[in-house]
Amino acid sequence: MATKDHLIERVLSILNVSAAGQGIAAEDAALVDRLIVPTFENLRARRYAPQIDIENIPDALFEDLAECVAMRCAADFGLTMDPARMAGAEERLRTATADGPAYGPIQTMYF
């Protein structure tokens, strides 16, 4: 499980704002932090992801959530958002959180 701090680090890494081994600027971290909850709520409202605890992000969803937050933050860092990248991350989230077939016995009711 990843935390919000891990997510912030990953988002800044995706945007090439922070280099490996260097500290993160407080302003950059605050900017990303401000957009995490709205991004998660937007994904949940559009049924791309379930309700997610920001301090316990499932590993299976981490990279795609980081990608979505990064694309949402891109303009604030002077970068252009890639709609195809955002759509791909959203679709992977939807696939990862989709309920699969149950393959269980079905009870029939005859009238």
DSSP file (Angstrom, degrees, kcal/mol; ACC not computed):
  #  RESIDUE AA STRUCTURE BP1 BP2  ACC     N-H-->O    O-->H-N    N-H-->O    O-->H-N    TCO  KAPPA ALPHA  PHI   PSI    X-CA   Y-CA   Z-CA
    1    1 A M              0   0    0      0, 0.0     2,-0.3     0, 0.0    55,-0.0   0.000 360.0 360.0 360.0 137.9    0.0    0.0    0.0
    2    2 A A  B     -A   57   0A   0     55,-2.6    55,-3.0     1,-0.0     2,-0.2  -0.687 360.0-138.5-105.0 160.0    1.2    3.5   -0.9
    3    3 A T     >  -     0   0    0     -2,-0.3     4,-2.0    53,-0.2    52,-0.2  -0.548  32.4 -97.4-109.6 176.5    0.6    6.7    0.9
    4    4 A K  H  > S+     0   0    0      1,-0.2     4,-2.6     2,-0.2     5,-0.2   0.873 123.7  56.0 -61.8 -37.8   -0.2   10.2   -0.2
    5    5 A D  H  > S+     0   0    0      1,-0.2     4,-2.2     2,-0.2    -1,-0.2   0.901 106.8  49.2 -63.4 -40.1    3.5   11.2    0.1
    6    6 A H  H  > S+     0   0    0      2,-0.2     4,-2.4     1,-0.2    -1,-0.2   0.903 110.7  51.5 -63.0 -40.3    4.4    8.3   -2.3
    7    7 A L  H  X S+     0   0    0     -4,-2.0     4,-2.7     2,-0.2    -2,-0.2   0.916 108.8  49.8 -63.5 -43.6    1.8    9.5   -4.7
    8    8 A I  H  X S+     0   0    0     -4,-2.6     4,-2.3     1,-0.2     5,-0.2   0.925 111.5  49.0 -61.4 -44.8    3.1   13.1   -4.6
    9    9 A E  H  X S+     0   0    0     -4,-2.2     4,-1.7     1,-0.2    -1,-0.2   0.914 113.0  47.3 -60.2 -43.4    6.6   11.9   -5.3
   10   10 A R  H  X S+     0   0    0     -4,-2.4     4,-2.6     2,-0.2    -2,-0.2   0.901 110.3  51.6 -67.9 -41.1    5.5    9.7   -8.2
   11   11 A V  H  X S+     0   0    0     -4,-2.7     4,-2.0     1,-0.2    -1,-0.2   0.931 111.2  47.4 -61.1 -45.9    3.4   12.5   -9.8
   12   12 A L  H  <>S+     0   0    0     -4,-2.3     5,-2.8     1,-0.2     6,-1.1   0.842 111.6  51.8 -65.3 -32.2    6.3   14.9   -9.7
   13   13 A S  H ><5S+     0   0    0     -4,-1.7     3,-1.3    -5,-0.2    -2,-0.2   0.911 107.8  50.9 -68.7 -42.6    8.5   12.2  -11.2
   14   14 A I  H 3<5S+     0   0    0     -4,-2.6    -2,-0.2     1,-0.3    -1,-0.2   0.885 111.9  47.9 -60.7 -38.6    6.0   11.6  -14.0
   15   15 A L  T 3<5S-     0   0    0     -4,-2.0    -1,-0.3    -5,-0.2    -2,-0.2   0.450 111.6-123.9 -81.7   0.1    6.0   15.3  -14.7
   16   16 A N  T < 5S+     0   0    0     -3,-1.3    -3,-0.2    -4,-0.2    -2,-0.1   0.823  75.9 125.2  58.5  34.2    9.8   15.4  -14.6
   17   17 A V      < +     0   0    0     -5,-2.8     2,-0.4     1,-0.2    -4,-0.2   0.815  68.5  41.2 -88.1 -36.4    9.7   18.1  -11.9
   18   18 A S  S    S-     0   0    0     -6,-1.1     2,-0.2    -9,-0.2    -1,-0.2  -0.933  76.7-144.4-115.7 137.7   11.8   16.2   -9.4
   19   19 A A    >   -     0   0    0     -2,-0.4     3,-1.9     4,-0.2     2,-0.1  -0.605  39.1 -82.4 -93.3 158.5   14.9   14.2  -10.3
   20   20 A A  T 3  S+     0   0    0      1,-0.3    -1,-0.1    -2,-0.2     3,-0.1  -0.358 115.3  14.6 -61.2 133.2   15.9   11.0   -8.6
   21   21 A G  T 3  S+     0   0    0      1,-0.3     2,-0.3    -2,-0.1    -1,-0.3   0.338 102.2 111.2  86.0  -7.4   17.7   11.6   -5.3
   22   22 A Q  S <  S-     0   0    0     -3,-1.9    -1,-0.3     1,-0.1     2,-0.0  -0.701  70.7-107.9 -99.5 153.8   16.7   15.2   -5.0
   23   23 A G        -     0   0    0     -2,-0.3     2,-0.5    -3,-0.1    -4,-0.2  -0.284  32.4-112.0 -72.2 162.5   14.3   16.7   -2.5
   24   24 A I        -     0   0    0     -6,-0.1     2,-0.2    -2,-0.0    -1,-0.1  -0.827  28.2-117.4 -98.9 133.1   10.9   17.9   -3.5
   25   25 A A     >  -     0   0    0     -2,-0.5     4,-2.4     1,-0.1     5,-0.2  -0.469  18.6-131.4 -67.5 137.6   10.1   21.6   -3.3
   26   26 A A  H  > S+     0   0    0      1,-0.2     4,-2.3     2,-0.2     5,-0.2   0.849 106.4  54.4 -60.5 -35.7    7.4   22.3   -0.8
   27   27 A E  H  > S+     0   0    0      2,-0.2     4,-2.1     1,-0.2    -1,-0.2   0.907 109.1  47.5 -66.0 -41.5    5.5   24.5   -3.3
   28   28 A D  H  > S+     0   0    0      2,-0.2     4,-2.1     1,-0.2     5,-0.2   0.926 113.0  48.2 -65.1 -44.2    5.4   21.6   -5.9
   29   29 A A  H  X S+     0   0    0     -4,-2.4     4,-2.7     1,-0.2    -2,-0.2   0.894 111.6  50.4 -63.1 -40.1    4.3   19.1   -3.3
   30   30 A A  H  X S+     0   0    0     -4,-2.3     4,-2.1    -5,-0.2    -1,-0.2   0.883 108.5  52.4 -66.2 -38.2    1.5   21.5   -2.1
   31   31 A L  H  X S+     0   0    0     -4,-2.1     4,-0.8     2,-0.2    -2,-0.2   0.928 113.9  42.2 -64.0 -45.1    0.3   22.1   -5.6
   32   32 A V  H >X S+     0   0    0     -4,-2.1     3,-1.0     1,-0.2     4,-0.9   0.913 111.4  56.3 -66.4 -42.6    0.0   18.3   -6.2
   33   33 A D  H >X S+     0   0    0     -4,-2.7     3,-0.7     1,-0.3     4,-0.7   0.871 102.2  56.4 -58.0 -38.9   -1.5   17.7   -2.8
   34   34 A R  H 3< S+     0   0    0     -4,-2.1    -1,-0.3     1,-0.2    -2,-0.2   0.786 110.6  44.3 -63.8 -27.6   -4.3   20.3   -3.5
   35   35 A L  H <X S+     0   0    0     -3,-1.0     4,-1.8    -4,-0.8    -1,-0.2   0.513  92.0  81.6 -98.7  -5.5   -5.4   18.3   -6.6
   36   36 A I  H <X S+     0   0    0     -4,-0.9     4,-2.7    -3,-0.7     5,-0.2   0.973  94.2  43.2 -65.2 -54.5   -5.3   14.8   -5.3
   37   37 A V  H  X S+     0   0    0     -4,-0.7     4,-2.8     1,-0.2     5,-0.2   0.929 114.6  49.0 -61.8 -47.2   -8.7   14.7   -3.6
   38   38 A P  H  > S+     0   0    0      0, 0.0     4,-2.3     0, 0.0    -1,-0.2   0.890 112.7  49.4 -59.9 -36.2  -10.5   16.5   -6.4
   39   39 A T  H  X S+     0   0    0     -4,-1.8     4,-2.5     2,-0.2    -2,-0.2   0.937 112.2  46.9 -66.7 -45.7   -9.0   14.1   -8.9
   40   40 A F  H  X S+     0   0    0     -4,-2.7     4,-2.4     1,-0.2    -1,-0.2   0.913 113.5  49.0 -61.3 -42.6  -10.0   11.0   -6.8
   41   41 A E  H  X S+     0   0    0     -4,-2.8     4,-2.7    -5,-0.2    -1,-0.2   0.888 110.4  51.2 -65.1 -38.9  -13.5   12.4   -6.4
   42   42 A N  H  X S+     0   0    0     -4,-2.3     4,-1.8    -5,-0.2    -2,-0.2   0.925 111.3  47.3 -63.4 -44.9  -13.8   13.1  -10.1
   43   43 A L  H  <>S+     0   0    0     -4,-2.5     5,-3.1     1,-0.2     6,-1.0   0.896 114.1  47.8 -63.5 -40.0  -12.7    9.5  -10.9
   44   44 A R  H ><5S+     0   0    0     -4,-2.4     3,-1.4     3,-0.2    -2,-0.2   0.911 109.7  52.1 -67.8 -42.2  -15.1    8.1   -8.3
   45   45 A A  H 3<5S+     0   0    0     -4,-2.7    -1,-0.2     1,-0.3    -2,-0.2   0.845 112.1  46.0 -63.6 -33.9  -18.0   10.2   -9.6
   46   46 A R  T 3<5S-     0   0    0     -4,-1.8    -1,-0.3    -5,-0.2    -2,-0.2   0.326 116.7-117.0 -91.4   8.3  -17.5    9.0  -13.1
   47   47 A R  T < 5S+     0   0    0     -3,-1.4    -3,-0.2     2,-0.2    -2,-0.1   0.792  80.6 122.3  62.7  33.6  -17.2    5.4  -11.9
   48   48 A Y  S   <S+     0   0    0     -5,-3.1    49,-0.2     1,-0.3    -4,-0.2   0.688  80.5  12.7 -90.4 -22.4  -13.6    5.0  -13.0
   49   49 A A  S    S-     0   0    0     -6,-1.0    -1,-0.3    -9,-0.1    -2,-0.2  -0.991  77.2-117.6-151.0 151.8  -12.4    4.1   -9.4
   50   50 A P        -     0   0    0      0, 0.0     2,-0.3     0, 0.0    -6,-0.1  -0.174  58.4 -63.1 -78.3-179.9  -14.0    3.3   -6.1
   51   51 A Q        -     0   0    0     -7,-0.1     2,-0.4     1,-0.0   -10,-0.0  -0.524  63.6-160.2 -62.3 127.0  -13.7    5.3   -2.9
   52   52 A I        -     0   0    0     -2,-0.3     2,-0.6    -3,-0.1     5,-0.1  -0.950  19.1-130.9-121.9 132.3   -9.9    5.2   -2.1
   53   53 A D    >   -     0   0    0     -2,-0.4     3,-1.6     3,-0.4    -2,-0.0  -0.711  18.3-147.0 -77.6 119.7   -8.2    5.9    1.2
   54   54 A I  T 3  S+     0   0    0     -2,-0.6     3,-0.4     1,-0.3   -47,-0.2   0.778  96.8  50.2 -63.3 -27.5   -5.5    8.4    0.3
   55   55 A E  T 3  S+     0   0    0      1,-0.2    -1,-0.3   -52,-0.2     2,-0.1   0.515 116.7  41.1 -89.3  -4.6   -3.2    7.0    3.0
   56   56 A N  S <  S+     0   0    0     -3,-1.6    -3,-0.4   -53,-0.1    -1,-0.2  -0.531  73.9 174.0-139.5  69.0   -3.7    3.4    1.8
   57   57 A I  B     -A    2   0A   0    -55,-3.0   -55,-2.6    -3,-0.4     5,-0.1  -0.668  36.6-115.9 -81.5 124.3   -3.6    3.4   -1.9
   58   58 A P    >>  -     0   0    0      0, 0.0     3,-1.2     0, 0.0     4,-1.1  -0.317  16.3-129.7 -60.1 139.6   -3.7   -0.2   -3.4
   59   59 A D  H 3> S+     0   0    0      1,-0.3     4,-0.6     2,-0.2     3,-0.3   0.841 106.1  61.6 -59.7 -34.4   -0.6   -1.1   -5.3
   60   60 A A  H 34 S+     0   0    0      1,-0.2    -1,-0.3     2,-0.1     4,-0.2   0.766 113.9  34.5 -65.0 -24.5   -2.6   -2.3   -8.3
   61   61 A L  H <> S+     0   0    0     -3,-1.2     4,-2.5     2,-0.1     5,-0.3   0.546  93.8  92.6-103.9 -10.6   -4.1    1.2   -8.7
   62   62 A F  H  X S+     0   0    0     -4,-1.1     4,-2.6    -3,-0.3     5,-0.2   0.901  85.4  44.6 -57.0 -53.1   -1.2    3.4   -7.7
   63   63 A E  H  X S+     0   0    0     -4,-0.6     4,-2.2     1,-0.2    -1,-0.2   0.903 116.0  46.5 -62.8 -42.5    0.5    4.0  -11.1
   64   64 A D  H  > S+     0   0    0     -4,-0.2     4,-2.2     2,-0.2    -1,-0.2   0.880 112.8  49.5 -70.2 -36.5   -2.7    4.7  -12.9
   65   65 A L  H  X S+     0   0    0     -4,-2.5     4,-2.5     2,-0.2     5,-0.2   0.912 111.0  50.5 -65.0 -41.5   -3.9    7.1  -10.1
   66   66 A A  H  X S+     0   0    0     -4,-2.6     4,-2.6    -5,-0.3    -2,-0.2   0.898 109.3  51.6 -61.9 -40.0   -0.5    8.8  -10.3
   67   67 A E  H  X S+     0   0    0     -4,-2.2     4,-2.4    -5,-0.2    -1,-0.2   0.917 110.3  48.4 -62.9 -44.0   -0.9    9.2  -14.0
   68   68 A C  H  X S+     0   0    0     -4,-2.2     4,-1.8     2,-0.2    -2,-0.2   0.922 113.7  45.9 -63.3 -44.8   -4.3   10.7  -13.7
   69   69 A V  H  X S+     0   0    0     -4,-2.5     4,-1.8     1,-0.2    -2,-0.2   0.905 112.0  52.6 -65.4 -40.2   -3.2   13.2  -11.0
   70   70 A A  H  X S+     0   0    0     -4,-2.6     4,-1.1     1,-0.2    -2,-0.2   0.914 109.1  48.3 -62.4 -43.2   -0.1   14.1  -13.1
   71   71 A M  H  < S+     0   0    0     -4,-2.4     4,-0.4     1,-0.2    -1,-0.2   0.859 111.3  51.0 -66.6 -33.1   -2.1   14.8  -16.2
   72   72 A R  H  < S+     0   0    0     -4,-1.8     3,-0.2     1,-0.2    -1,-0.2   0.821 115.2  43.0 -71.0 -30.5   -4.5   17.0  -14.1
   73   73 A C  H >X S+     0   0    0     -4,-1.8     4,-0.9     1,-0.2     3,-0.9   0.576  87.8  95.0 -88.8 -11.4   -1.5   18.9  -12.6
   74   74 A A  G ><>S+     0   0    0     -4,-1.1     5,-2.6     1,-0.3     3,-1.2   0.866  81.1  51.9 -53.8 -45.6    0.4   19.2  -15.9
   75   75 A A  G >45S+     0   0    0     -4,-0.4     3,-1.5     1,-0.3    -1,-0.3   0.850 103.4  59.0 -62.7 -33.8   -0.9   22.7  -16.8
   76   76 A D  G <45S+     0   0    0     -3,-0.9    -1,-0.3     1,-0.3    -2,-0.2   0.731 107.6  47.2 -67.6 -20.5    0.1   24.1  -13.4
   77   77 A F  G <<5S-     0   0    0     -3,-1.2    -1,-0.3    -4,-0.9    -2,-0.2   0.231 124.5-102.3-103.2  12.3    3.7   23.0  -14.2
   78   78 A G  T < 5S+     0   0    0     -3,-1.5     2,-0.3     1,-0.3    -3,-0.2   0.685  84.3 121.8  78.5  18.3    3.7   24.6  -17.7
   79   79 A L      < -     0   0    0     -5,-2.6     2,-0.4    -6,-0.2    -1,-0.3  -0.718  64.1-112.7-108.6 161.4    3.2   21.3  -19.4
   80   80 A T        -     0   0    0     -2,-0.3     2,-0.3    -3,-0.1    -6,-0.0  -0.778  28.8-120.7 -95.5 139.8    0.4   20.2  -21.8
   81   81 A M        -     0   0    0     -2,-0.4     3,-0.1    -9,-0.1   -10,-0.1  -0.587  17.8-138.8 -76.6 135.5   -1.9   17.5  -20.7
   82   82 A D     >  -     0   0    0     -2,-0.3     4,-2.1     1,-0.2     3,-0.3  -0.845  11.3-163.9 -95.9 104.9   -2.0   14.4  -22.9
   83   83 A P  H  > S+     0   0    0      0, 0.0     4,-2.7     0, 0.0     5,-0.2   0.843  88.8  54.6 -59.7 -34.2   -5.7   13.4  -23.3
   84   84 A A  H  > S+     0   0    0      2,-0.2     4,-2.2     1,-0.2     5,-0.1   0.892 108.3  48.8 -67.1 -38.1   -4.7   10.0  -24.6
   85   85 A R  H  > S+     0   0    0     -3,-0.3     4,-2.1     2,-0.2    -1,-0.2   0.904 112.9  47.7 -66.0 -41.5   -2.5    9.3  -21.6
   86   86 A M  H  X S+     0   0    0     -4,-2.1     4,-2.5     2,-0.2    -2,-0.2   0.926 112.2  48.9 -64.7 -45.7   -5.3   10.4  -19.3
   87   87 A A  H  X S+     0   0    0     -4,-2.7     4,-2.4     1,-0.2    -2,-0.2   0.886 110.6  51.5 -63.1 -39.2   -7.9    8.3  -21.1
   88   88 A G  H  X S+     0   0    0     -4,-2.2     4,-2.2     2,-0.2    -1,-0.2   0.918 111.0  46.9 -63.8 -43.7   -5.6    5.3  -21.0
   89   89 A A  H  X S+     0   0    0     -4,-2.1     4,-2.1     2,-0.2    -2,-0.2   0.905 112.5  50.2 -65.0 -41.4   -5.0    5.6  -17.3
   90   90 A E  H  X S+     0   0    0     -4,-2.5     4,-2.4     1,-0.2    -2,-0.2   0.912 110.9  49.0 -63.2 -42.0   -8.7    6.0  -16.6
   91   91 A E  H  X S+     0   0    0     -4,-2.4     4,-2.4     2,-0.2    -1,-0.2   0.890 109.9  50.9 -67.1 -38.3   -9.6    2.9  -18.7
   92   92 A R  H  X S+     0   0    0     -4,-2.2     4,-2.5     2,-0.2    -1,-0.2   0.885 110.4  50.7 -65.0 -37.1   -6.9    0.8  -16.9
   93   93 A L  H  X S+     0   0    0     -4,-2.1     4,-1.9     2,-0.2    -2,-0.2   0.928 110.2  49.2 -63.2 -44.8   -8.4    2.0  -13.6
   94   94 A R  H  X S+     0   0    0     -4,-2.4     4,-0.7     1,-0.2    -2,-0.2   0.914 113.4  46.6 -61.9 -42.6  -11.9    1.0  -14.7
   95   95 A T  H >< S+     0   0    0     -4,-2.4     3,-0.6     1,-0.2    -1,-0.2   0.909 112.0  50.6 -65.9 -42.1  -10.7   -2.4  -15.8
   96   96 A A  H 3< S+     0   0    0     -4,-2.5    -1,-0.2     1,-0.2    -2,-0.2   0.806 117.8  38.3 -67.6 -29.5   -8.7   -3.0  -12.6
   97   97 A T  H 3< S+     0   0    0     -4,-1.9    -1,-0.2   -49,-0.2    -2,-0.2   0.403  89.4 118.0-103.4   2.6  -11.7   -2.1  -10.4
   98   98 A A  S << S-     0   0    0     -4,-0.7     2,-0.5    -3,-0.6    -3,-0.0  -0.389  70.9-113.9 -71.0 145.4  -14.4   -3.7  -12.4
   99   99 A D        -     0   0    0     -2,-0.1    -1,-0.1     1,-0.0     3,-0.1  -0.684  36.0-146.8 -76.4 125.8  -16.4   -6.5  -11.0
  100  100 A G        -     0   0    0     -2,-0.5     2,-0.0     1,-0.2    -1,-0.0  -0.298  33.8 -69.6 -85.8 175.2  -15.7   -9.6  -12.9
  101  101 A P        -     0   0    0      0, 0.0    -1,-0.2     0, 0.0     0, 0.0  -0.372  37.8-143.4 -64.8 145.3  -18.0  -12.5  -13.6
  102  102 A A        -     0   0    0      2,-0.1    -2,-0.0    -3,-0.1     0, 0.0   0.821  10.9-160.2 -81.8 -32.3  -18.9  -14.5  -10.6
  103  103 A Y        +     0   0    0      1,-0.2     3,-0.1     0, 0.0    -1,-0.0   0.748  46.4 133.6  54.7  25.9  -19.1  -17.9  -12.2
  104  104 A G        -     0   0    0      1,-0.1    -1,-0.2     0, 0.0     2,-0.1  -0.538  66.5 -80.5 -98.8 168.6  -21.2  -19.1   -9.3
  105  105 A P        -     0   0    0      0, 0.0     2,-0.5     0, 0.0    -1,-0.1  -0.404  42.4-142.3 -67.4 144.5  -24.4  -21.1   -9.3
  106  106 A I        -     0   0    0     -2,-0.1     2,-0.5    -3,-0.1     0, 0.0  -0.930   7.4-136.8-111.7 129.7  -27.5  -19.1  -10.0
  107  107 A Q        -     0   0    0     -2,-0.5     2,-0.3     2,-0.0     0, 0.0  -0.722  19.3-151.0 -86.4 128.6  -30.7  -19.9   -8.2
  108  108 A T        -     0   0    0     -2,-0.5     2,-0.5     2,-0.0    -1,-0.0  -0.730   1.9-150.6 -98.5 150.0  -33.7  -20.0  -10.4
  109  109 A M        -     0   0    0     -2,-0.3     2,-0.4     2,-0.0    -2,-0.0  -0.967   9.0-161.9-121.7 116.7  -37.2  -19.1   -9.2
  110  110 A Y              0   0    0     -2,-0.5    -2,-0.0     1,-0.1     0, 0.0  -0.796 360.0 360.0 -95.7 136.4  -40.1  -20.8  -11.0
  111  111 A F              0   0    0     -2,-0.4    -1,-0.1     0, 0.0    -2,-0.0   0.475 360.0 360.0 -97.7 360.0  -43.5  -19.3  -10.6
